[in-house]
Amino acid sequence: SGAWVYWGNRTVESGGELDLDSNSACGGSDKRTENVTWEGSTPPTGTYQVVVNHYSNCGQAETKYVVTVRMGDASFQTFEGTFTGTGGPLNFSDRLITTFTYPPAE
């Protein structure tokens, strides 16, 4: 549908939901995991983009990330990378991690 799931839009009409905004405002939260899920059902058929936004470096020289995309119980991919620099608002320091289609082709 073109909807983005992120801290400012945590639930979308199709049922996708972001569970938390990790380290919001550099608050030092010990939670370092954010999950977008479709609870109790599967996401609508379509093409999905996974994007990481480097909103702020929180005073660090590097910001590392790990993204795991899971489809069902068995299928997953993991992507790792590093941001440098100060970061910025949405769309200014976004990085496209992967694009996939659901359901996956057999």
C-alpha positions as CSV (number, residue, x, y, z in Angstrom):
1,S,0.0,0.0,0.0
2,G,3.0,2.3,0.2
3,A,2.7,2.7,4.0
4,W,5.9,3.1,6.1
5,V,6.2,1.5,9.5
6,Y,8.5,3.7,11.7
7,W,8.5,5.5,15.1
8,G,6.0,8.1,13.8
9,N,3.6,5.5,12.2
10,R,3.9,2.4,14.4
11,T,0.8,0.6,13.1
12,V,-0.4,0.5,9.5
13,E,-3.8,-0.5,8.1
14,S,-2.6,-3.8,6.8
15,G,-1.8,-4.9,10.3
16,G,2.0,-4.3,10.4
17,E,3.2,-3.0,13.8
18,L,6.5,-1.6,15.2
19,D,6.9,-2.9,18.8
20,L,9.2,-0.1,20.1
21,D,11.5,2.8,19.0
22,S,14.9,1.6,20.3
23,N,17.2,4.2,21.9
24,S,14.7,7.0,21.2
25,A,16.3,10.4,21.5
26,C,19.6,8.7,22.5
27,G,18.0,7.8,25.8
28,G,20.4,4.9,26.4
29,S,17.8,2.3,26.5
30,D,19.3,-1.2,26.9
31,K,16.7,-2.4,24.3
32,R,18.5,-2.6,21.0
33,T,15.9,-4.5,19.0
34,E,13.0,-3.2,16.9
35,N,10.5,-5.6,15.3
36,V,7.9,-5.1,12.7
37,T,5.4,-7.9,12.7
38,W,2.0,-8.9,11.5
39,E,0.6,-10.4,14.7
40,G,-1.6,-13.5,14.2
41,S,-1.7,-13.3,10.5
42,T,0.5,-12.9,7.4
43,P,1.2,-9.6,5.7
44,P,-0.6,-8.8,2.5
45,T,0.8,-10.1,-0.7
46,G,3.2,-7.6,-2.2
47,T,6.7,-6.2,-2.4
48,Y,8.3,-4.9,0.7
49,Q,11.4,-2.7,1.3
50,V,13.4,-2.8,4.5
51,V,15.1,0.5,5.2
52,V,17.3,1.6,8.1
53,N,17.4,5.3,9.0
54,H,20.5,6.6,10.8
55,Y,18.5,9.2,12.7
56,S,21.3,10.2,15.1
57,N,24.8,9.0,16.0
58,C,24.2,9.7,19.7
59,G,27.8,11.0,19.9
60,Q,29.4,7.9,18.5
61,A,31.8,7.8,15.5
62,E,30.1,4.7,14.1
63,T,26.6,3.2,14.4
64,K,26.4,-0.5,13.6
65,Y,23.2,-2.3,12.7
66,V,22.0,-5.8,12.1
67,V,18.8,-6.5,10.3
68,T,17.1,-9.9,10.1
69,V,14.2,-10.5,7.8
70,R,12.1,-13.5,8.7
71,M,9.2,-15.1,6.7
72,G,7.6,-17.8,8.7
73,D,9.6,-20.0,11.0
74,A,12.4,-21.2,8.6
75,S,13.2,-18.5,6.1
76,F,15.4,-15.6,7.1
77,Q,18.2,-13.3,5.9
78,T,20.6,-11.2,8.0
79,F,22.3,-8.0,6.9
80,E,24.9,-6.0,8.7
81,G,26.5,-2.6,8.2
82,T,27.8,0.6,9.7
83,F,26.8,4.2,9.5
84,T,29.2,7.1,10.0
85,G,28.5,10.7,10.5
86,T,25.8,12.5,12.5
87,G,22.7,11.0,10.9
88,G,19.5,12.9,10.1
89,P,15.8,12.9,9.8
90,L,13.8,10.3,7.8
91,N,14.8,10.2,4.2
92,F,18.1,12.1,4.6
93,S,20.1,9.2,5.9
94,D,18.1,6.1,4.9
95,R,19.7,3.0,3.6
96,L,17.8,0.4,1.6
97,I,18.7,-2.9,3.1
98,T,16.7,-5.3,0.9
99,T,13.5,-5.7,-1.1
100,F,11.5,-8.9,-1.0
101,T,8.1,-10.2,-2.2
102,Y,5.6,-11.9,0.1
103,P,4.7,-14.7,-0.2
104,P,8.2,-15.8,-1.4
105,A,8.4,-17.6,-4.7
106,E,8.7,-21.4,-4.4
